């Protein structure tokens, strides 16, 4: 079977789905690996490196019609969908609830579509967990960026001219990105505090040497079955915003990572909280792609508001494209190893890994949640 990947077309995207070192392992699965010429260049992987390991290079126009499996970071564009053969398999970070018209178009084309962002949080799926691998990169990147924007040192310095106290870093959300941010900020010598609505996060935060900041009475159901934070009541959110505002006043750096899958990011830092922060402080909003956790976030922009530098970081993993691509290549290899048996596709929907990630098949939207959302969406119906 022909396994293909193309150059990513989203602005600012530099990652590639497969790195050259991963090609031999894919070939052992019975796959012929074909890439669009130049697909890996922005990530530091030239065409020759792929050829040397057995991959074939084609133009996009030649590649798409012959692709039996297409792996991308982002889903194919409508133009790419029109060139794919019915029955082709598409594997990507899809976020289907935010792209219902595109999902409908892929179903109409007869594509079999998997969304890696919907992988269940189970031990068997850890090696395939692309969200975790990419948010690990994002958490690291956020701290390094914040350190470059902050007009002071992160670590404590003792000099003949006096002692400089360490920077104070406050991290909102202790998921994968937040935990990596904690670890990175601690390595740089900062005093780190973190907040999360999930009580289970307290132990994880403290294990990394940070102080956990939480409300006295957490909501009983603070996370869903997948381990993600659930939407909370308005009263809970009000108390949370008050707690966060108080912490922001003491912080030199605030990094926000709070997301609810399929929904806009919750606003946790109000305009008034920013106005009360120290001049020169920095906010890096990793939720910017879904609107941002800060009321003043401008996605894709770095602005100064009331003396506070506010960075609406988009696609932070692309800043470390070689490592991010390596992680994703490994994730895809693990997923394909389960999907491919004796050189052929075997989609076992009773397996939760496939049951929860399979979106479209045989011209239908088969994922229950996505199907219901599509049926309720006029935009999807016209898509």
C-alpha positions as CSV (number, residue, x, y, z in Angstrom):
1,X,0.0,0.0,0.0
2,X,1.1,3.5,-0.7
3,X,1.6,5.7,2.4
4,X,1.8,9.4,1.5
5,X,2.4,12.7,3.1
6,X,2.4,16.2,1.6
7,X,4.0,19.5,2.5
8,X,1.8,21.2,5.1
9,X,0.1,24.3,3.7
10,X,-1.0,26.1,6.9
11,X,0.8,29.4,7.4
12,X,3.8,29.0,9.7
13,X,3.6,25.2,9.7
14,X,7.1,23.7,9.4
15,X,6.6,20.2,10.7
16,X,6.4,17.0,8.6
17,X,4.6,13.8,9.3
18,X,7.5,11.4,8.8
19,X,11.2,11.8,9.3
20,X,13.7,10.0,7.2
21,X,14.8,7.7,10.0
22,X,11.2,6.4,10.3
23,X,10.9,5.3,6.7
24,X,12.5,1.8,7.1
25,X,10.1,0.9,10.0
26,X,7.1,1.9,7.8
27,X,8.4,-0.2,4.9
28,X,8.5,-3.2,7.2
29,X,4.8,-2.8,7.7
30,X,4.3,-3.4,4.0
31,X,4.0,0.3,3.1
32,X,5.6,2.1,0.2
33,X,6.4,5.6,1.5
34,X,5.9,8.5,-0.9
35,X,6.4,12.2,0.0
36,X,5.7,15.4,-1.8
37,X,9.1,16.8,-2.9
38,X,10.2,19.3,-0.3
39,X,7.8,18.1,2.4
40,X,10.5,17.9,5.0
41,X,12.7,20.8,4.1
42,X,11.2,23.3,6.6
43,X,11.8,20.8,9.4
44,X,15.4,20.2,8.4
45,X,14.9,17.0,6.4
46,X,16.0,17.3,2.8
47,X,14.6,15.1,0.0
48,X,17.9,13.2,-0.4
49,X,17.7,12.0,3.2
50,X,14.3,10.3,2.4
51,X,15.6,8.8,-0.8
52,X,18.6,7.3,1.0
53,X,16.2,5.4,3.3
54,X,13.9,4.1,0.6
55,X,11.2,6.7,0.2
56,X,9.9,8.0,-3.2
57,X,9.4,11.7,-3.9
58,X,6.6,13.0,-6.2
59,X,4.8,16.3,-6.9
60,X,1.6,16.9,-5.0
61,X,-0.4,16.6,-8.1
62,X,1.0,13.1,-8.8
63,X,1.0,12.0,-5.2
64,X,-2.5,12.6,-4.0
65,X,-4.4,10.4,-6.5
66,X,-2.2,7.4,-5.8
67,X,-2.2,7.8,-2.0
68,X,-4.0,4.9,-0.2
69,X,-3.1,6.3,3.2
70,X,-2.4,10.0,3.7
71,X,-0.9,11.1,7.0
72,X,-0.7,14.8,7.8
73,X,-0.5,17.1,10.8
74,X,-3.5,19.1,9.5
75,X,-6.4,17.6,7.5
76,X,-6.4,17.9,3.7
77,X,-7.8,21.0,2.2
78,X,-10.9,20.8,0.0
79,X,-8.7,21.0,-3.1
80,X,-6.6,18.0,-1.8
81,X,-9.8,16.1,-0.9
82,X,-11.0,16.4,-4.5
83,X,-7.8,14.7,-5.7
84,X,-7.8,11.8,-3.3
85,X,-9.3,8.5,-4.5
86,X,-12.6,7.3,-2.8
87,X,-11.7,4.8,-0.1
88,X,-8.3,6.4,0.7
89,X,-7.5,6.6,4.4
90,X,-6.7,10.0,6.0
91,X,-5.0,10.2,9.4
92,X,-4.4,13.6,11.0
93,X,-5.0,15.9,13.9
94,X,-8.5,16.8,12.8
95,X,-10.4,18.4,15.6
96,X,-13.6,17.3,13.9
97,X,-16.1,19.3,16.0
98,X,-14.5,22.5,14.8
99,X,-14.3,21.4,11.2
100,X,-17.8,19.9,10.5
101,X,-18.1,21.2,6.9
102,X,-14.7,19.6,6.1
103,X,-15.7,16.3,7.7
104,X,-18.9,16.3,5.7
105,X,-16.8,16.9,2.5
106,X,-14.5,14.0,3.3
107,X,-17.4,11.7,4.0
108,X,-19.0,12.7,0.7
109,X,-15.8,11.9,-1.1
110,X,-15.9,8.4,0.5
111,X,-12.7,8.7,2.5
112,X,-11.9,6.8,5.7
113,X,-10.9,9.3,8.2
114,X,-9.1,9.0,11.6
115,X,-8.7,11.9,14.1
116,X,-5.6,11.3,16.3
117,X,-6.8,14.1,18.6
118,X,-9.6,11.8,19.7
119,X,-7.3,8.9,20.9
120,X,-8.5,7.5,24.2
121,X,-6.3,8.1,27.2
122,X,-5.4,4.5,27.8
123,X,-2.0,2.9,28.3
124,X,-2.1,1.0,25.0
125,X,-2.5,4.4,23.1
126,X,0.3,6.3,24.8
127,X,2.8,5.6,22.0
128,X,0.3,7.0,19.5
129,X,-0.7,10.1,21.6
130,X,0.1,12.9,19.2
131,X,-1.6,15.5,21.3
132,X,0.6,14.7,24.3
133,X,3.8,14.6,22.1
134,X,3.0,18.0,20.5
135,X,1.9,19.7,23.7
136,X,5.0,18.6,25.4
137,X,6.9,20.6,22.8
138,X,4.5,23.5,23.3
139,X,4.9,23.6,27.0
140,X,8.7,23.8,26.7
141,X,8.5,26.4,23.9
142,X,6.1,28.6,26.0
143,X,8.6,28.9,28.9
144,X,11.6,29.6,26.6
145,X,9.7,32.3,24.8
146,X,8.5,33.8,28.1
147,X,12.1,33.9,29.4
148,X,13.2,35.7,26.2
149,X,10.4,38.3,26.7
150,X,10.7,38.9,30.4
151,X,13.1,41.8,31.2
152,X,14.7,40.0,34.1
153,X,16.5,36.8,35.0
154,X,14.7,33.6,35.7
155,X,17.1,32.1,38.3
156,X,18.2,33.7,41.6
157,X,21.6,35.4,41.2
158,X,24.0,36.3,44.0
159,X,26.5,38.9,42.8
160,X,28.8,41.4,44.4
161,X,26.3,44.1,43.4
162,X,23.5,42.3,45.3
163,X,21.1,39.4,45.1
164,X,18.5,39.1,42.5
165,X,15.5,37.0,43.5
166,X,14.2,34.3,41.2
167,X,11.3,35.0,38.8
168,X,7.8,33.8,39.8
169,X,6.0,31.7,37.2
170,X,2.3,30.9,37.4
171,X,1.0,28.1,35.2
172,X,-2.7,27.6,34.6
173,X,-3.6,24.1,33.6
174,X,-1.5,21.1,34.6
175,X,-2.1,18.8,31.7
176,X,0.8,17.7,29.5
177,X,1.7,21.2,28.3
178,X,1.4,22.6,31.8
179,X,3.6,19.9,33.4
180,X,6.3,20.4,30.8
181,X,6.1,24.1,31.4
182,X,6.5,23.5,35.1
183,X,9.5,21.3,34.6
184,X,11.2,23.7,32.2
185,X,10.6,26.8,34.4
186,X,12.0,24.9,37.4
187,X,15.1,24.0,35.4
188,X,15.6,27.7,34.6
189,X,15.5,28.5,38.3
190,X,12.1,30.1,38.7
191,X,9.7,29.8,41.6
192,X,6.7,28.0,40.1
193,X,3.1,27.8,41.1
194,X,0.3,26.0,39.1
195,X,-3.4,25.7,39.1
196,X,-5.8,23.1,37.8
197,X,-9.4,22.3,38.4
198,X,-8.6,18.5,38.7
199,X,-7.6,17.4,42.2
200,X,-5.5,14.7,40.7
201,X,-3.2,17.3,39.3
202,X,-2.0,18.4,42.8
203,X,0.3,15.4,43.2
204,X,1.7,15.8,39.7
205,X,2.4,19.5,40.2
206,X,4.1,18.9,43.5
207,X,6.2,16.0,42.2
208,X,7.9,18.5,39.8
209,X,8.8,20.9,42.7
210,X,6.0,23.5,42.1
211,X,3.3,24.7,44.5
212,X,-0.2,23.7,43.7
213,X,-2.8,26.5,43.9
214,X,-6.4,25.3,44.1
215,X,-9.8,26.1,45.4
216,X,-10.7,24.7,48.8
217,X,-13.8,22.9,47.3
218,X,-13.2,21.4,43.9
219,X,-16.1,20.4,41.7
220,X,-16.9,16.7,42.2
221,X,-16.8,15.9,38.5
222,X,-13.8,18.0,37.4
223,X,-12.6,15.7,34.6
224,X,-14.2,13.5,32.0
225,X,-13.4,9.9,31.2
226,X,-10.6,10.9,28.9
227,X,-8.8,12.8,31.7
228,X,-9.6,16.3,30.3
229,X,-11.0,19.0,32.4
230,X,-14.8,19.4,32.2
231,X,-16.7,22.6,31.8
232,X,-17.6,24.0,35.3
233,X,-20.5,26.0,36.7
234,X,-20.5,29.8,36.4
235,X,-20.1,30.1,40.2
236,X,-17.0,27.9,40.1
237,X,-15.5,29.9,37.2
238,X,-16.1,33.1,39.1
239,X,-14.2,31.9,42.1
240,X,-11.5,30.5,39.9
241,X,-11.1,33.8,38.1
242,X,-10.7,35.6,41.5
243,X,-8.0,33.1,42.6
244,X,-6.2,33.4,39.3
245,X,-6.3,37.2,39.3
246,X,-4.7,37.2,42.8
247,X,-1.9,34.9,41.6
248,X,-1.3,36.9,38.4
249,X,-0.6,40.0,40.5
250,X,2.3,38.2,42.2
251,X,3.7,36.5,39.0
252,X,6.4,37.7,36.6
253,X,5.3,35.1,34.0
254,X,1.9,33.5,33.5
255,X,1.4,30.6,31.1
256,X,-2.1,29.5,30.3
257,X,-2.9,26.0,28.9
258,X,-6.6,25.5,29.8
259,X,-8.6,23.9,27.0
260,X,-11.9,22.0,26.8
261,X,-12.0,19.7,23.7
262,X,-14.4,20.9,21.0
263,X,-15.2,24.2,22.8
264,X,-13.7,27.7,22.9
265,X,-11.1,28.2,25.5
266,X,-12.5,29.4,28.8
267,X,-11.7,33.0,29.7
268,X,-9.7,32.8,33.0
269,X,-7.8,36.1,33.0
270,X,-10.0,39.1,32.7
271,X,-8.9,42.5,31.4
272,X,-8.9,43.9,35.0
273,X,-6.5,41.1,36.1
274,X,-4.0,42.1,33.4
275,X,-4.2,45.7,34.4
276,X,-3.2,44.8,38.0
277,X,-0.2,42.8,37.0
278,X,3.4,44.1,37.4
279,X,4.7,46.2,34.5
280,X,7.1,44.1,32.4
281,X,5.2,40.8,33.3
282,X,4.6,38.3,30.5
283,X,1.6,36.2,29.6
284,X,2.0,33.3,27.1
285,X,-1.4,32.0,26.1
286,X,-1.2,28.5,24.7
287,X,-4.9,28.4,24.3
288,X,-4.8,31.1,21.7
289,X,-5.8,28.8,18.9
290,X,-9.2,28.3,20.5
291,X,-9.6,32.0,21.4
292,X,-7.3,32.2,24.5
293,X,-7.6,32.0,28.2
294,X,-6.9,35.7,28.6
295,X,-9.6,38.3,27.6
296,X,-6.9,40.4,25.9
297,X,-5.3,37.7,23.9
298,X,-4.9,38.4,20.2
299,X,-4.2,35.0,18.5
300,X,-1.0,35.0,16.6
301,X,0.1,38.4,17.9
302,X,2.4,39.6,20.7
303,X,1.1,42.9,22.1
304,X,1.6,45.0,25.2
305,X,-1.4,45.9,27.3
306,X,-1.0,47.9,30.5
307,X,2.7,47.3,30.5
308,X,2.2,43.5,30.3
309,X,3.5,41.6,27.2
310,X,0.8,39.2,26.0
311,X,1.7,36.5,23.5
312,X,-1.1,34.7,21.7
313,X,1.1,31.8,20.6
314,X,-0.1,29.8,17.6
315,X,1.3,26.4,16.6
316,X,4.2,26.6,19.1
317,X,5.4,23.1,18.3
318,X,6.5,24.3,14.8
319,X,9.2,26.4,16.5
320,X,11.0,23.1,17.3
321,X,10.0,21.3,14.0
322,X,12.7,18.6,14.0
323,X,11.8,17.3,17.4
324,X,8.1,17.8,17.0
325,X,8.2,15.9,13.7
326,X,10.2,13.1,15.3
327,X,7.5,12.7,17.9
328,X,4.7,12.7,15.4
329,X,6.5,10.3,13.1
330,X,6.8,7.8,16.1
331,X,3.1,8.4,17.0
332,X,2.0,7.6,13.4
333,X,4.3,4.5,13.2
334,X,2.6,3.1,16.4
335,X,-0.9,3.8,15.0
336,X,-0.1,2.3,11.7
337,X,1.5,-0.8,13.3
338,X,-1.9,-1.5,14.9
339,X,-3.8,-0.6,11.8
340,X,-1.8,-2.7,9.4
341,X,-1.8,-6.5,9.6
342,X,0.1,-8.6,7.1
343,X,0.4,-5.7,4.7
344,X,-3.4,-4.9,4.7
345,X,-5.6,-2.5,6.6
346,X,-7.7,-4.1,9.4
347,X,-10.0,-1.6,11.1
348,X,-11.3,-3.3,14.2
349,X,-13.9,-0.9,15.5
350,X,-14.4,-2.9,18.7
351,X,-10.9,-1.7,19.6
352,X,-11.4,1.6,21.5
353,X,-8.4,3.1,19.7
354,X,-10.2,2.8,16.4
355,X,-13.7,3.1,17.7
356,X,-13.0,6.5,19.1
357,X,-10.8,7.9,16.4
358,X,-12.7,6.7,13.3
359,X,-14.8,9.6,11.9
360,X,-15.8,8.7,8.4
361,X,-16.1,5.4,6.5
362,X,-17.9,4.3,3.3
363,X,-19.5,7.7,2.7
364,X,-20.9,8.1,6.2
365,X,-19.9,10.0,9.4
366,X,-19.6,7.0,11.8
367,X,-18.4,8.7,15.0
368,X,-21.5,9.2,17.1
369,X,-20.6,12.6,18.6
370,X,-19.4,14.1,15.3
371,X,-22.4,12.7,13.5
372,X,-24.9,14.3,16.0
373,X,-23.0,17.6,15.8
374,X,-23.0,17.5,12.0
375,X,-26.7,16.8,11.9
376,X,-27.3,19.8,14.1
377,X,-25.0,22.1,12.1
378,X,-26.5,24.0,9.1
379,X,-22.9,24.8,7.9
380,X,-22.0,21.1,7.9
381,X,-25.2,20.2,6.0
382,X,-24.3,22.7,3.2
383,X,-20.6,21.7,3.3
